[in-house]
């Protein structure tokens, strides 16, 4: 007896929409477009906005890191510890990724957001919308108590998105960024009360199956 892929791996049945924006867990069929988008550029090559500098190196190195990251996170997903990485589409076009990572979520009800957006899509408000959409989903459908994030202090664009969404500053942490380089990371915290919601309602499908997969309805 054959089964649809969404039955075998329930996260694949999840879809979150808000206006012209949609988030759906990264599938292998999305990876070629995500690789091409990363190769076109995500940030100023002289800067590094990520804790792990995965965008540095040759195109082949970037491609391999991106593929391994998504395959690895998907295979390690359990109720005890999970990272949900979603392909972001705006008006039907793949524009980047929006993720959230958790540990002991059934106890803590908290997770940390991370994202990237193709450089050619910067300045259109998409970065704010995709984070806003995921956070709203976490509070309204996955019972989150808080959502955290972080950005280096020399990344004003990311910090501006966080302020627009409603995150509050929560201290500074010293991080190793590139080889031999220390950078200050601004920690951020968001609650349902501080979240600045979109004027448009979320449309979601596949939530009951994801909740069951993550153990949320058995505690």
PAPA-367347 format. One record per residue: y, x, z of N, C-alpha, C in turn; residue number from 0; residue in three letters. Coordinates in Angstrom, 3 decimals, padded with zeros to 6 digits. Example, Ala and Ser with C-alpha at 12.3 -4.5 7.8 and 13.67 -1.06 7.14 Angstrom:
2
       n_v       n_u       n_w      ca_v      ca_u      ca_w       c_v       c_u       c_w  num  residu
  -005.690   013.190   007.800  -004.500   012.300   007.800  -003.300   013.200   007.800    0     Ala
  -002.250   012.850   007.080  -001.060   013.670   007.140   000.030   012.900   007.870    1     Ser
end
This chain:
219
       n_v       n_u       n_w      ca_v      ca_u      ca_w       c_v       c_u       c_w  num  residu
  -001.180   000.847   000.000   000.000   000.000   000.000   001.242   000.891   000.000    0     Unk
   002.156   000.635  -000.922   003.377   001.436  -001.013   004.481   000.814  -000.160    1     Unk
   005.426   001.657   000.262   006.549   001.204   001.059   007.839   001.725   000.448    2     Unk
   008.907   000.947   000.596   010.219   001.423   000.181   010.619   002.573   001.094    3     Unk
   011.408   003.509   000.551   011.822   004.671   001.322   012.568   004.270   002.588    4     Unk
   013.338   003.176   002.529   014.071   002.709   003.703   013.134   002.256   004.824    5     Unk
   011.937   001.802   004.464   010.957   001.434   005.477   010.342   002.674   006.115    6     Unk
   010.123   003.699   005.304   009.544   004.935   005.809   010.531   005.740   006.639    7     Unk
   011.810   005.692   006.264   012.859   006.443   006.956   014.060   005.516   007.130    8     Unk
   014.085   004.727   008.222   015.092   003.671   008.385   016.546   004.081   008.197    9     Unk
   016.965   005.314   008.560   018.378   005.644   008.319   018.806   005.470   006.868   10     Unk
   017.876   005.620   005.920   018.248   005.466   004.513   018.686   004.046   004.178   11     Unk
   018.357   003.088   005.027   018.775   001.711   004.781   020.150   001.387   005.324   12     Unk
   020.773   002.355   005.994   022.080   002.111   006.598   023.194   002.267   005.565   13     Unk
   024.128   001.345   005.588   025.330   001.437   004.754   026.500   000.860   005.544   14     Unk
   027.580   001.630   005.590   028.788   001.233   006.314   029.929   001.206   005.309   15     Unk
   030.604   000.077   005.201   031.695  -000.057   004.240   032.959  -000.535   004.940   16     Unk
   034.082  -000.026   004.472   035.382  -000.476   004.965   036.364  -000.349   003.810   17     Unk
   036.756  -001.472   003.252   037.616  -001.432   002.076   036.927  -000.735   000.920   18     Unk
   037.587   000.275   000.335   037.032   001.011  -000.809   036.151   002.174  -000.394   19     Unk
   035.945   002.349   000.914   035.192   003.482   001.451   033.797   003.050   001.858   20     Unk
   032.808   003.900   001.624   031.456   003.629   002.104   030.822   004.909   002.625   21     Unk
   030.003   004.746   003.661   029.223   005.839   004.239   027.758   005.441   004.181   22     Unk
   026.908   006.356   003.737   025.468   006.127   003.743   024.783   007.472   003.952   23     Unk
   023.704   007.510   004.742   023.038   008.772   005.020   022.714   009.555   003.746   24     Unk
   022.942   010.861   003.826   022.766   011.730   002.655   021.328   011.670   002.161   25     Unk
   021.180   011.354   000.895   019.878   011.384   000.216   019.810   012.607  -000.690   26     Unk
   018.607   012.982  -001.066   018.456   014.114  -001.978   019.201   013.884  -003.284   27     Unk
   019.267   012.630  -003.713   019.961   012.327  -004.969   021.469   012.557  -004.866   28     Unk
   022.012   012.622  -003.626   023.442   012.898  -003.432   023.746   014.391  -003.481   29     Unk
   022.744   015.213  -003.221   022.985   016.643  -003.014   023.597   017.362  -004.216   30     Unk
   023.178   017.095  -005.459   023.840   017.783  -006.576   025.347   017.537  -006.624   31     Unk
   025.781   016.303  -006.373   027.215   016.007  -006.382   027.927   016.671  -005.208   32     Unk
   027.269   016.713  -004.045   027.879   017.362  -002.889   028.006   018.863  -003.100   33     Unk
   026.998   019.477  -003.707   027.063   020.902  -004.022   028.201   021.178  -005.002   34     Unk
   028.294   020.368  -006.047   029.353   020.558  -007.049   030.728   020.417  -006.410   35     Unk
   030.872   019.455  -005.504   032.147   019.230  -004.833   032.506   020.422  -003.941   36     Unk
   031.522   020.944  -003.233   031.763   022.115  -002.388   032.161   023.321  -003.229   37     Unk
   031.533   023.488  -004.388   031.863   024.617  -005.256   033.283   024.509  -005.808   38     Unk
   033.775   023.292  -005.964   035.144   023.096  -006.461   036.184   023.451  -005.394   39     Unk
   035.750   023.488  -004.133   036.644   023.871  -003.045   036.822   022.776  -002.022   40     Unk
   036.878   023.199  -000.754   037.073   022.280   000.356   038.350   022.613   001.113   41     Unk
   038.673   023.897   001.170   039.837   024.351   001.930   040.395   025.608   001.282   42     Unk
   041.559   026.025   001.741   042.170   027.278   001.299   041.175   028.415   001.562   43     Unk
   040.815   029.193   000.542   039.806   030.246   000.739   040.196   031.304   001.759   44     Unk
   041.478   031.406   002.101   041.901   032.374   003.111   041.746   031.830   004.527   45     Unk
   041.462   030.543   004.649   041.308   029.902   005.954   039.831   029.612   006.208   46     Unk
   039.492   029.277   007.468   038.131   028.855   007.796   038.195   027.792   008.887   47     Unk
   038.047   026.523   008.502   038.152   025.436   009.478   036.869   025.153   010.246   48     Unk
   035.749   025.796   009.867   034.457   025.448   010.445   033.985   026.485   011.463   49     Unk
   033.302   026.015   012.532   032.703   026.925   013.513   031.736   027.882   012.822   50     Unk
   030.866   027.350   011.982   029.964   028.173   011.184   030.548   028.264   009.782   51     Unk
   030.870   029.463   009.306   031.582   029.605   008.026   030.689   029.398   006.807   52     Unk
   030.183   028.179   006.654   029.193   027.923   005.605   029.795   027.935   004.211   53     Unk
   031.103   027.806   004.099   031.750   027.793   002.783   032.104   029.200   002.301   54     Unk
   031.830   030.223   003.098   032.113   031.608   002.687   030.909   032.176   001.949   55     Unk
   031.169   032.951   000.914   030.085   033.591   000.183   030.022   033.169  -001.261   56     Unk
   028.938   033.539  -001.911   028.763   033.227  -003.317   028.406   031.752  -003.493   57     Unk
   028.564   031.199  -004.692   028.147   029.810  -004.928   026.688   029.560  -004.559   58     Unk
   025.811   030.525  -004.830   024.401   030.351  -004.477   024.203   030.295  -002.971   59     Unk
   024.953   031.104  -002.230   024.845   031.091  -000.771   025.340   029.766  -000.202   60     Unk
   026.455   029.272  -000.722   026.997   027.988  -000.260   026.016   026.862  -000.571   61     Unk
   025.471   026.873  -001.772   024.504   025.839  -002.165   023.302   025.833  -001.232   62     Unk
   022.738   027.011  -000.967   021.553   027.088  -000.124   021.843   026.609   001.296   63     Unk
   022.985   027.003   001.847   023.332   026.562   003.196   023.476   025.044   003.263   64     Unk
   024.123   024.466   002.264   024.331   023.022   002.250   022.993   022.284   002.197   65     Unk
   022.100   022.720   001.304   020.799   022.060   001.183   019.987   022.207   002.457   66     Unk
   019.921   023.421   002.991   019.137   023.648   004.201   019.684   022.858   005.378   67     Unk
   021.004   022.764   005.460   021.624   022.010   006.549   021.167   020.554   006.519   68     Unk
   021.283   019.912   005.380   020.942   018.485   005.317   019.447   018.249   005.483   69     Unk
   018.618   019.069   004.879   017.170   018.899   005.061   016.769   019.155   006.509   70     Unk
   017.375   020.172   007.121   017.031   020.506   008.499   017.451   019.440   009.488   71     Unk
   018.667   018.930   009.339   019.148   017.906   010.269   018.339   016.629   010.139   72     Unk
   017.993   016.272   008.925   017.208   015.053   008.713   015.835   015.185   009.366   73     Unk
   015.169   016.312   009.176   013.809   016.481   009.683   013.762   016.551   011.204   74     Unk
   014.879   016.937   011.847   014.900   017.098   013.299   015.397   015.854   014.026   75     Unk
   015.602   014.764   013.325   016.208   013.575   013.913   015.207   012.804   014.781   76     Unk
   015.506   012.701   016.093   014.686   011.947   017.041   015.622   011.181   017.975   77     Unk
   015.120   010.188   018.714   015.984   009.494   019.673   016.600   010.431   020.706   78     Unk
   015.906   011.520   021.046   016.415   012.447   022.055   017.591   013.266   021.549   79     Unk
   017.591   013.571   020.266   018.655   014.415   019.699   018.732   014.127   018.216   80     Unk
   019.896   013.678   017.758   020.003   013.355   016.344   021.378   013.665   015.794   81     Unk
   021.375   013.954   014.495   022.612   014.188   013.765   022.553   013.351   012.500   82     Unk
   023.494   012.448   012.369   023.548   011.559   011.219   024.628   012.053   010.266   83     Unk
   024.200   012.510   009.097   025.127   013.010   008.087   025.208   011.998   006.947   84     Unk
   026.407   011.545   006.650   026.597   010.499   005.643   027.390   011.007   004.446   85     Unk
   026.963   010.589   003.273   027.733   010.800   002.054   028.886   009.803   002.044   86     Unk
   030.081   010.299   001.799   031.269   009.435   001.748   031.610   009.161   000.295   87     Unk
   031.732   007.888  -000.022   032.176   007.484  -001.358   033.490   006.714  -001.236   88     Unk
   034.404   007.016  -002.123   035.666   006.282  -002.179   035.802   005.724  -003.579   89     Unk
   035.897   004.405  -003.657   035.910   003.704  -004.947   034.718   004.132  -005.795   90     Unk
   033.576   004.325  -005.134   032.325   004.639  -005.812   032.090   006.107  -006.094   91     Unk
   033.078   006.968  -005.872   032.959   008.398  -006.163   032.654   009.175  -004.891   92     Unk
   031.704   010.102  -004.951   031.389   010.952  -003.813   032.548   011.913  -003.566   93     Unk
   033.069   011.885  -002.317   034.259   012.689  -002.001   034.027   013.670  -000.857   94     Unk
   032.921   013.540  -000.115   032.682   014.450   000.994   031.577   013.954   001.895   95     Unk
   031.550   014.494   003.123   030.537   014.133   004.114   031.195   013.829   005.458   96     Unk
   030.603   012.882   006.172   031.041   012.556   007.524   029.800   012.503   008.406   97     Unk
   029.809   013.276   009.491   028.641   013.313   010.349   028.976   013.091   011.802   98     Unk
   027.920   012.856   012.586   028.049   012.822   014.041   026.779   013.420   014.621   99     Unk
   026.926   014.280   015.616   025.771   014.932   016.235   025.709   014.545   017.705  100     Unk
   024.486   014.344   018.218   024.305   013.898   019.591   023.201   014.695   020.271  101     Unk
   023.213   014.638   021.585   022.134   015.170   022.406   021.991   014.260   023.610  102     Unk
   020.759   013.824   023.888   020.522   012.898   025.006   021.379   011.645   024.882  103     Unk
   021.481   011.106   023.679   022.375   009.967   023.441   021.989   008.731   024.260  104     Unk
   020.704   008.541   024.498   020.276   007.371   025.255   020.817   007.393   026.683  105     Unk
   021.172   008.580   027.159   021.751   008.728   028.490   023.271   008.867   028.426  106     Unk
   023.746   009.734   027.530   025.177   010.075   027.529   026.037   009.116   026.734  107     Unk
   025.464   008.507   025.683   026.223   007.626   024.787   027.473   008.325   024.228  108     Unk
   027.319   009.592   023.889   028.424   010.327   023.291   027.916   011.190   022.148  109     Unk
   028.770   011.413   021.170   028.440   012.276   020.048   029.705   012.907   019.507  110     Unk
   029.536   013.992   018.741   030.680   014.726   018.207   030.751   014.586   016.689  111     Unk
   031.917   014.209   016.199   032.089   014.041   014.762   032.414   015.368   014.086  112     Unk
   032.022   015.464   012.826   032.361   016.593   011.974   032.389   016.099   010.546  113     Unk
   033.226   016.691   009.713   033.345   016.177   008.350   033.919   017.235   007.426  114     Unk
   033.756   016.991   006.144   034.483   017.768   005.136   034.781   016.875   003.936  115     Unk
   035.863   017.213   003.269   036.358   016.417   002.145   036.725   017.370   001.017  116     Unk
   036.265   017.071  -000.195   036.617   017.902  -001.337   038.119   018.063  -001.460  117     Unk
   038.568   019.302  -001.742   040.008   019.601  -001.748   040.787   018.698  -002.692  118     Unk
   040.183   018.316  -003.803   040.915   017.492  -004.765   041.176   016.080  -004.247  119     Unk
   040.546   015.724  -003.121   040.746   014.396  -002.540   041.640   014.442  -001.302  120     Unk
   042.142   015.627  -000.961   043.026   015.742   000.202   044.346   015.009  -000.059  121     Unk
   044.985   014.598   001.033   046.313   014.001   000.935   046.336   012.549   000.520  122     Unk
   045.179   011.887   000.515   045.104   010.486   000.098   044.770   009.552   001.262  123     Unk
   044.652   010.107   002.466   044.306   009.304   003.629   042.822   009.045   003.794  124     Unk
   042.003   009.652   002.920   040.566   009.393   002.966   039.942   010.002   004.215  125     Unk
   040.404   011.205   004.598   039.855   011.853   005.783   040.020   011.006   007.030  126     Unk
   041.169   010.376   007.161   041.408   009.493   008.308   040.497   008.271   008.227  127     Unk
   040.395   007.679   007.058   039.590   006.457   006.904   038.118   006.700   007.212  128     Unk
   037.580   007.838   006.760   036.147   008.054   006.948   035.801   008.311   008.412  129     Unk
   036.681   009.026   009.134   036.445   009.252   010.559   036.635   007.949   011.335  130     Unk
   037.662   007.219   010.984   037.946   005.928   011.622   036.765   004.969   011.436  131     Unk
   036.208   004.963   010.228   035.086   004.067   009.926   033.855   004.428   010.735  132     Unk
   033.522   005.710   010.785   032.338   006.118   011.539   032.514   005.839   013.028  133     Unk
   033.676   006.140   013.572   033.897   005.914   015.005   033.827   004.437   015.356  134     Unk
   034.399   003.601   014.513   034.306   002.152   014.738   032.853   001.710   014.742  135     Unk
   032.073   002.230   013.802   030.642   001.914   013.736   029.931   002.356   015.015  136     Unk
   030.230   003.551   015.504   029.574   004.057   016.703   029.859   003.165   017.906  137     Unk
   031.097   002.749   018.068   031.444   001.895   019.214   030.887   000.487   019.076  138     Unk
   030.976  -000.067   017.894   030.623  -001.484   017.705   029.135  -001.723   017.491  139     Unk
   028.414  -000.724   016.971   027.024  -000.965   016.583   025.998  -000.037   017.226  140     Unk
   026.425   001.127   017.734   025.477   002.038   018.378   025.816   002.294   019.849  141     Unk
   026.660   001.448   020.428   026.899   001.436   021.879   027.511   002.727   022.417  142     Unk
   028.316   003.429   021.633   028.934   004.663   022.112   029.922   004.384   023.237  143     Unk
   029.969   005.292   024.217   030.973   005.233   025.275   032.175   006.089   024.921  144     Unk
   031.939   007.171   024.192   033.017   008.035   023.721   032.544   008.780   022.491  145     Unk
   033.478   009.303   021.732   033.194   010.169   020.589   034.106   011.374   020.728  146     Unk
   033.552   012.558   020.551   034.350   013.773   020.673   034.519   014.433   019.309  147     Unk
   035.427   015.370   019.257   035.633   016.172   018.055   036.319   017.458   018.500  148     Unk
   036.539   018.346   017.544   037.237   019.597   017.830   037.785   020.142   016.525  149     Unk
   038.851   020.915   016.631   039.434   021.577   015.465   040.164   022.820   015.935  150     Unk
   040.115   023.858   015.122   040.861   025.055   015.462   042.353   024.742   015.451  151     Unk
   043.072   025.416   016.318   044.496   025.127   016.462   045.300   025.483   015.217  152     Unk
   044.725   026.300   014.321   045.420   026.617   013.068   044.972   025.708   011.927  153     Unk
   044.412   024.537   012.282   043.991   023.550   011.282   044.771   022.251   011.528  154     Unk
   046.075   022.254   011.202   046.911   021.092   011.516   046.485   019.817   010.807  155     Unk
   045.887   019.932   009.624   045.480   018.731   008.891   044.406   017.962   009.656  156     Unk
   043.398   018.683   010.167   042.337   018.028   010.924   042.871   017.441   012.224  157     Unk
   043.743   018.172   012.893   044.325   017.676   014.138   045.186   016.436   013.888  158     Unk
   045.856   016.392   012.746   046.656   015.212   012.407   045.766   013.997   012.190  159     Unk
   044.617   014.196   011.536   043.663   013.095   011.357   043.201   012.589   012.719  160     Unk
   042.877   013.505   013.612   042.414   013.112   014.944   043.457   012.271   015.672  161     Unk
   044.710   012.679   015.591   045.773   011.909   016.247   045.882   010.508   015.652  162     Unk
   045.771   010.423   014.328   045.875   009.111   013.673   044.734   008.185   014.097  163     Unk
   043.547   008.750   014.269   042.396   007.941   014.655   042.485   007.520   016.122  164     Unk
   043.136   008.339   016.949   043.307   007.968   018.339   042.694   008.922   019.349  165     Unk
   042.182   010.061   018.882   041.637   011.060   019.806   042.736   011.581   020.732  166     Unk
   042.322   011.973   021.940   043.217   012.581   022.908   042.773   014.020   023.168  167     Unk
   043.732   014.920   023.340   043.411   016.326   023.591   042.675   016.476   024.918  168     Unk
   041.715   017.412   024.936   040.854   017.566   026.111   040.545   019.044   026.371  169     Unk
   041.560   019.879   026.262   041.398   021.290   026.594   041.129   022.178   025.396  170     Unk
   041.250   023.491   025.620   041.027   024.501   024.587   039.801   025.333   024.932  171     Unk
   039.060   025.733   023.901   037.882   026.572   024.067   038.002   027.754   023.115  172     Unk
   037.654   028.934   023.593   037.660   030.133   022.748   036.340   030.197   021.985  173     Unk
   036.418   030.331   020.651   035.230   030.367   019.801   035.219   031.622   018.927  174     Unk
   034.008   032.082   018.621   033.843   033.074   017.568   033.800   032.321   016.250  175     Unk
   034.671   032.674   015.330   034.733   031.963   014.054   034.088   032.811   012.961  176     Unk
   034.803   033.742   012.409   034.216   034.694   011.475   033.884   035.983   012.217  177     Unk
   033.207   036.906   011.556   032.759   038.145   012.185   033.917   038.841   012.902  178     Unk
   033.764   038.992   014.219   034.761   039.694   015.005   036.053   038.935   015.242  179     Unk
   036.089   037.646   014.916   037.331   036.864   015.019   037.210   035.776   016.071  180     Unk
   038.134   035.763   017.008   038.216   034.693   018.004   039.271   033.691   017.563  181     Unk
   038.972   032.413   017.786   039.940   031.364   017.481   039.890   030.311   018.573  182     Unk
   041.029   029.677   018.815   041.104   028.618   019.821   040.734   027.271   019.201  183     Unk
   039.821   026.584   019.850   039.359   025.278   019.384   039.893   024.192   020.306  184     Unk
   040.651   023.266   019.724   041.182   022.137   020.485   040.094   021.067   020.618  185     Unk
   039.717   020.758   021.851   038.724   019.724   022.116   039.409   018.363   022.157  186     Unk
   038.700   017.342   021.673   039.289   016.013   021.519   038.299   014.940   021.957  187     Unk
   038.810   013.868   022.534   037.968   012.773   023.007   038.560   011.433   022.571  188     Unk
   037.668   010.531   022.139   038.064   009.200   021.682   037.238   008.153   022.420  189     Unk
   037.871   007.055   022.821   037.161   005.915   023.396   037.477   004.673   022.572  190     Unk
   036.744   003.615   022.847   036.993   002.362   022.130   038.399   001.860   022.379  191     Unk
   038.940   002.181   023.551   040.277   001.721   023.904   041.368   002.490   023.167  192     Unk
   041.146   003.756   022.890   042.175   004.557   022.216   042.006   004.573   020.696  193     Unk
   040.867   004.090   020.190   040.619   004.068   018.744   041.643   003.210   018.014  194     Unk
   042.252   003.782   017.000   043.131   003.017   016.103   042.284   002.459   014.966  195     Unk
   042.004   001.196   015.014   041.094   000.577   014.055   041.798   000.267   012.734  196     Unk
   040.993   000.227   011.694   041.492  -000.178   010.388   041.828  -001.665   010.399  197     Unk
   042.731  -002.051   009.541   043.047  -003.472   009.387   041.900  -004.221   008.708  198     Unk
   041.007  -003.478   008.053   039.899  -004.086   007.327   038.620  -004.038   008.169  199     Unk
   037.843  -005.103   008.093   036.612  -005.209   008.859   035.509  -004.338   008.257  200     Unk
   034.660  -003.813   009.140   033.488  -003.090   008.670   032.449  -004.064   008.129  201     Unk
   031.753  -003.638   007.090   030.589  -004.355   006.577   029.413  -003.397   006.693  202     Unk
   028.380  -003.803   007.431   027.266  -002.897   007.687   025.941  -003.562   007.345  203     Unk
   025.013  -002.765   006.869   023.644  -003.228   006.626   022.691  -002.186   007.198  204     Unk
   021.524  -002.647   007.611   020.487  -001.741   008.096   020.608  -001.335   009.543  205     Unk
   021.488  -001.980   010.312   021.717  -001.563   011.702   020.504  -001.817   012.604  206     Unk
   019.854  -002.988   012.574   018.721  -003.212   013.493   017.628  -002.150   013.335  207     Unk
   017.338  -001.766   012.114   016.295  -000.774   011.877   016.693   000.598   012.418  208     Unk
   017.976   000.952   012.278   018.452   002.239   012.799   018.444   002.225   014.322  209     Unk
   018.865   001.141   014.936   018.839   001.043   016.392   017.418   001.204   016.919  210     Unk
   016.470   000.574   016.265   015.083   000.714   016.693   014.604   002.155   016.516  211     Unk
   014.932   002.755   015.387   014.546   004.134   015.099   015.088   005.092   016.152  212     Unk
   016.302   004.831   016.646   016.942   005.705   017.629   016.620   005.325   019.076  213     Unk
   015.805   004.308   019.258   015.385   003.918   020.601   016.422   003.149   021.383  214     Unk
   017.433   002.621   020.736   018.521   001.971   021.453   018.167   000.599   021.998  215     Unk
   017.175  -000.045   021.425   016.810  -001.371   021.900   015.576  -001.355   022.782  216     Unk
   015.192  -000.156   023.235   014.019  -000.060   024.111   014.392   000.507   025.471  217     Unk
   015.721   000.604   025.734   016.165   001.125   027.034   017.024   000.071   027.741  218     Unk
end
